[in-house]
């Protein structure tokens, strides 16, 4: 499924159920493509009153390179449960230990703004 179709499918579902909790997983091979997906999802979530909240997390086990290896994944969570953000502060460092054992410095879970490009 392309990121465009994922964003369109989310927007259609969100238009029907704006109070639902949504979790979108994506492979992070292209920073431009993942930033655009996050921007589109955040825009759809912000289009209702009150606007939906969007949380963006990415996990990397190695720096991104030009080859096609999948070294990063991402999650967009729209309308996350109110305790999730504080729970993630505890859970993610523990999850990073077994998943990122061979990872270089600077890898691991990162919270990103869903609607602004990251460099």
SULBELHU-V223895 format. One record per backbone hydrogen bond with DSSP energy under -1.0 kcal/mol. CO is the residue of the C=O (numbers start at 1). NH is the residue of the N-H. E is the energy in kcal/mol with one decimal. If there is no record, write none. Layout:
# SULBELHU-V223895
((CO;NH;E) (CO;NH;E))
This chain:
# SULBELHU-V223895
((2;6;-2.2) (3;7;-2.6) (4;8;-2.5) (5;9;-2.8) (6;10;-2.4) (7;11;-2.6) (8;12;-2.3) (9;13;-2.3) (10;14;-3.3) (11;15;-2.0) (12;16;-1.1) (13;17;-2.5) (17;20;-1.7) (22;78;-2.3) (24;76;-2.5) (26;74;-2.9) (27;29;-1.0) (30;34;-2.4) (31;35;-2.6) (32;36;-2.1) (33;37;-2.3) (34;38;-2.4) (35;39;-2.3) (36;40;-2.6) (37;41;-2.5) (38;42;-2.6) (39;43;-2.3) (40;44;-2.2) (41;45;-2.5) (42;46;-2.0) (45;52;-3.3) (53;79;-3.3) (55;77;-3.1) (56;112;-2.4) (57;75;-3.0) (58;110;-2.5) (59;73;-2.2) (60;108;-2.1) (71;61;-2.6) (72;28;-2.4) (73;59;-2.7) (74;26;-2.2) (75;57;-2.6) (76;24;-2.9) (77;55;-2.7) (78;22;-2.2) (81;84;-1.8) (83;87;-2.1) (84;88;-2.7) (85;89;-1.0) (87;91;-2.7) (88;92;-2.3) (91;95;-2.3) (92;96;-2.3) (95;99;-1.5) (96;100;-2.8) (100;103;-1.4) (104;107;-1.6) (110;58;-2.2))
